[in-house]
Amino acid sequence: NPGCASCVCSSREHVTPEMNKLRQSLRRKKPTYVPEASRPHQWQADEEAVRKGKCNFAVRYLGLVEVEESRGMHVCEEAVKKLKVSGKKTVKAVLWVSADGLRVVDDKTKVRKNFLSLA
């Protein structure tokens, strides 16, 4: 109703503030986000594997492309676009993560494809 000062009205129905509050309380709530820094216990096994050089992931290696900046999602997205348009086939590989850096090894030939040294 145009004359209602203390309500939320839609074109179909008259809704009082109390009714609106009830509706909001019945809606499914999203789980509260807890930052990763507040959950260090979840990363202890991963941290140990990285320290020992035994942390690895099965990946599809797209290739290598040089980038202008060293960080940012937009940098990653542009690099992946360039690799996809190149038309090269992906290679099954293993990504090894250690305290020294990252290493990508071809799963079939065991040839190292790439290495990023952090030291």
N, C-alpha and C positions, 0 to 999 in steps of 0.2 A: 504494500500500500504506500502511495506517495506521502501520506500523512503520518506514517509511523516514524517516530524519532528514535526509539530505543529498540529497534529490531533490524534483522537482516532479512530483507524480502527478496524472493526471486519472482520470476514472472508466473510461477505456478502455485507458490504457497507462501504463507505468512510464517516466519520463523523468529521466535523470541530469542534473546541472548541466552537464556537458560537452555533452550532446545539446541541452539548452535553449540554451546559448551558440551552438552551431552553427546552430540554427534561427534565432536572432535575427540572426546574421551574414548569413544567406541572404535575409532579408526585404528587400524593396525599400526603400531609404532615401529619405526626402524630401530635396529639394535644400536646401542650407544657405541660410538667409535672410540676405541682405546688405541692411542699411538703405539707403534712398534717399540719405541724407546721404553714404554711402560711394561713391556712383556719380554724382558731379556731371557727368562727361562725357556722361552720357545726357540731361541736361537743358539742355545749352548751346544747342542750336538752339531749343528751346521758350522759353528765357529771352530769347533775342534777338528772337524773334517777339513776345513779350509786351512787351518794351521798345519795339518799333517799332509796337505796336498792330495787328499783323497775325495774331494768334493767334485762331482761331475754330473753332467746332465746330457741326455740324448737330445740332439738338435738336428735341424735341417740347415746345413751351411749354405747361405745364399751367395757368398763371395765377399770381396773386399772393396771398399770405396773410401776415398779420402774425403774428410770433412773439414770445413773451415773453423768450426767451433768444437769445443770438447764436451759440451753438455747441452741438454735440452731435448724435450720430446720432439720438437719441430725438426731438429737436426737428425734424429733417428728416423723419423717418418720420411724425410726427403731422401736419406741414404737408402732406405728400403725400397722406395719408389724407383730410384735409379737402378738398383740391382734387379728388380722385377722386370723393368723394361729391357734390360740387357739381353733377356731371353736365355740365359744360361740355366742349365738344370741344377736343381738343388742336390746336395750330397748329404747322405746320412753321416753324421759325425758325432763326436763326443766333445763337449765343452768342459774343460778342466779349470777349476777355480782354485787358486792357491794364494798365499800371502804375497807371493812374488808377482802374480799377474794372471792373465787368462791365456789358455792354449786351446786351439781347436784342432782335433785330430780326426782325419778321415776314418770312419768306422771300418771300411773294407780294406783299404791299403795301409792303414796305420800311419800315413804320411801327415806330418803337421801342416795344417793349412794356414794358420795365423798364430801370432803370439803378441801379446801386449804386456810388456814388462812394466811393473809398477816400481821397480827398484831403481 
